[in-house]
Amino acid sequence: MSGPVLLGKLVQLGSPADLHMQLEGACMAAQLVAACFLCSLVHPQRAVDFATYTPLELWEGTHLFHDPYKCNSADMSSGLPCIIAALVRSGFSLDALPVIALLEWVAQHVWGDPLATVAARLQRVQALTRLGLLAEAASVLGTLFLGEGLPDVTGPTARLIRSADGSLLTTQPVPPFNNAELPGHASNKACLDFFCTAEPATPVAALYGPHLTGKLTLATADWLKGVGHMPDLWKQTVPFTAAPALPEPPADKGAKVKPGAAGVPAAIEGACLDRAAAMLQALIDKLQNPAGSTPAKSDGKAASKPTGKAAAKAGGQAQAVPTADAPVPADLIIAARLSLSEVLLSQWMPAKALDQAVAAVKHFHQARQRATAGQMDQPQQLQDGLSPQLWLHCRLQALKVLKDMKQRKAFTALLTLSLAEASKLNDKACSAEMQSLDLAMHIAAGTLPQAYTLAQQLAERSWLPRRQLAEVCLMAGDMQDSLGLRTDACNLWSRALMLADQECQALGLKERQAHPELRNLYMGGSEVLMQAQMRQAVSLLRQQQAAGAAQASRQAFDMVQQVRSVPLLHAQAAALHGRCCAVQSLLASQPAAKEEAVIAAKASLQRTITWCGTDAAGPSLGLLRTALLDLASMLIAEKAVPGALACLKAAATAGACLDALLAAPQDLGFVTAAAVPAWALALLQGQEVASHKEGLPVTGSTLDPALLSRLLLCHYASLVKSLDKNPGDSSVPMQTAAQALQLHSTLRVSCGQYQAKCCMPEVPLVLEGSPAPTSGTVALQWHLQDGSWQDPSSWHAEGMLTKADPSYGDLLSLPQPCNAASLLFVVNASTGVLAGEAVFDAAQLGALDMRIRTAMQQAKESQQALADSDLEKLRWSLGSFLTKQQGLATSQTTPEEQPQRSSGPQAAPAPVSKAADRAATPAKKAKGVTEPAVPLLQTVPGQVAELGKWSSILQTNTGVVLQDADLADWLAELLRSHCAGDV
């Protein structure tokens, strides 16, 4: 035990200008303390098991402090808090739990000091809250509110709550918090009601004094922020199962709550954040105006001075109890403002959060100046409170807010100063966190060389906390994947998976998965692990390891039950699992494995469709279309044409809704101003003011309703566009998804045009009894994806960069992998019903569509019909493109090249509608496939109509779903070689 004592002195007093050395000493001390507990089987053997554990003795029959010259309890009690603070501040909260247990044992059972015990428990609450162990933190916080278990206060009973005559008063224990359920669940109502309304009793506050009482308020607000930082957007389905939700039953105090019970929890996260903000603001007002508050008085014997028996035992000095009128250190006010800034940031109010961060910086400067000038009664206490770590924390919080506000110029200027100050103090942990924010800003701004170099530097810092390093590896991997460096991205994702898995296993994930009643939706690192597993599944699928991808995606989907997140993330995990199982089923050779994969794929895809049509509706239109096309691919392979046709029609509707939103969101009409959320209104007002150098001519409260509607719809469209990514993309921020989902609910009830044009009329249901295609039905949908199961050459998993410091040109010259464009079709022609799937090169598809649209635009603008040769070339290009089916790696013919008519089978001529025939020169249509005997259109309207039809066939977002017998016959002749067979 001499090691932790010496290291505690080093962290507390040694090298104040080398914070990294202090952190290394704290980490070493944490390992030594944990080793002390490992020497006896009486104590827990894992750090997470120290969450609420306090030993009665360290080693059986051994007096640890019998020789104060070898191990002094006073030195230990003064050094351990500094070790804990360094660990928690740098992200090593799990390693701090054994140290906190040792400190509380010394304070409670050795020193018998109630104030030191309270301080240790406050540090425990802070560490548990950061780890996401909210139930454990609530139990410790409850003992602090009631003043229970404190030594040497009222004798053996150790109770503070007494009546005027000194008799004990019976107090109800604090209701427990259920980690296995959402905050709004009935099992959590009593606990949240207590912490949102309760205050420390008068004798408890009198004993603690203003400083510890203020820290108790900070800890309570931090706990409420942990409860409410993720909004509850589940309204129609049960999380984790996608089953229809039932009304929440009334709470029964005597009944046990079963995890996952069907019901709609109340959305109380916003109320928790509001209460946390009110508590912090009241604390700031009280600390800044102490004359306006009356000192708490004790009405019993509870506030009597501690005996300090341990001081006599250990030969040290007992800590004095601060009086009610003692000056409050400035660091408490600064910490309250920083905490309030974090709460406001969770409420999506970055402007107000920035005001609080700036106020914290100003208060720090003013307090430092007063302390230096000797204007404070206790300058030494103030100097100790105003530490360099607190100053860097102020800088870091301001950077977080500026990043959220996307203020690149101000962020860069402040980052330069902050990194210089952190480097001067050698605070590598704070520098790494600042650089992580800078990495995200570089990626968002598109400054790829700086982002690449910074990502490489951060990934090499193996001493960072596992969770933080995993997040950096995920971010860097996503960036390299977007550059086409898929091998490098796979390596980074694998490292992120290893780190996140280690962190979650250290927090007891294995037991929580095995026992649903131990589930913890708030555990830190669960979402990072889920994202890493999803990216591993994507990598394995690119490597054509379908079975391994299905297993990895299944693990990610199982993690859904351990994560509290927005419905969109659950839908992404289900969609990825469905796709991996679908590819496995289409490639499996054994009937049993194929059947199992088919069942799993259909179940996951149906969950995705249900979530995208209910709780995740709105920003998930692209994801919904992807899931429908994956399901259609399976049904086509099974020759279940009616179900496949229903999927293709629903996918076309989803694509049309998405196009209507992204094409012209400003034309969707008015939005009721009263329905706009406060955070969105503040954001739009700030954007409008920033777009004018001299500001708006009117106040924000009188913003023009038409302008407000356009700004809101455009902002929502930008959010949806940023979320329209492939399943498993971990770069999607959950805050963006939550904001988009909330705005969708607002627009759906306050904007009629949005409801009519951009919302699915109902949840797509693919039933076995779907109607068969009628005569002349044409349904074509393009499915853009990394690779297709039909063409092994369409998968690409390679891509590495050996240059350590690449330039912008080096990154732009990297070859991009070719995407596959699968055409899924159901055609009911005169020869019968055909359904199938064919794979094409997405680049060639886009080039051909551009040629046709350019010709159509040229005819519109010039009002002159195209030449016969130009129209014939376009017609043959379209027919030859749809006829061929070559691998992406071997395809050499481009859509611009017209096939030679003398070699082999030729493409049939493109059809001409009956209406266009009447506009053109009358002639009889030829049915052969060797020469385009169909008369060429001579009028501009006729050409525009036909070119528009050809272009619609090539639209990757909406495709074609229509009734056209001529088009059906022509497509049936072209696509017969790709079909699954006549039906």
Protein Blocks (a to p, Z undefined) as FASTA:
>chain_A
ZZmmmmmmmmmmgokllmklmmmmmmmmmmmmmmmmmmpckbcfbfklmmmgccfbfbgh
iafklpmklocfklmmmmmmmmmmmmmmnopammmmmmmmmmmmmmmmmnopaklmmmmm
mmmmmmmmmnopamlmmmmmmmmmnopaiahklojnopabdcfkopacdddddddddfkb
cfklmklmmmmmmmmmgccdfklmmmnommlmmmmmmmmmmmmmmmmmpccfbfkbcehk
lpacdddddddfkbccdehiacddddfklmmmmmmmmmmmmmmmmmmmmmlpccdddfbf
klpcceklmmmmnopacdddddfklccdfklmmmmmmmmmmmmmmnopaklmmmmmmmmm
mmmmmmmmmmmnopafblmlmmmmmcfklmmmmmmmmmmmmmmnopaklmmmmmmmmmmm
mmmnopaklmmmmmmmmmmmmmmnopaklmmmmmmmmmmmmmbcfklmmmmmmmmmmmmm
mnopamlmmmmmmmmmmmmmmmmmmnommmmmmmmklpcfkbghklmmmmmmmmmmmmmm
mnopaklmmmmmmmmmmmmmmcccdfklmmmmmmmmmmmmmmmmmmpmbfklmmmmmmmm
mmmmmmmmmmmmmmmgojlmmmmmmmmmmmmmmmmmnopaklmmmmmmmmmmmmmmmmmm
mmmmmlnopadfklpcfklmmmmmmmmmmmpmnbpfbdfklgcfklmmmmmmmmmmmmmm
mmmccehiakbcfklmmmmmmmmmmmmmmomklmmmmpcfbdcdddfkbccddehiacdd
ddddfbdfklmklpccedcdfbfbdcfklmmmpccdddddddddddddfkbccddddddd
fklmmmmmmmmmmmmmmmmmnopacdfklmmmmmmmmmmmmmpccdfklmmbdfklccdf
kgojadddddddfklmmmmccddddfbfkbcfbccdfbfklmmmmmmmmmmmmpmklopa
dddfklmmmmmmmmmmmpgbdZZ
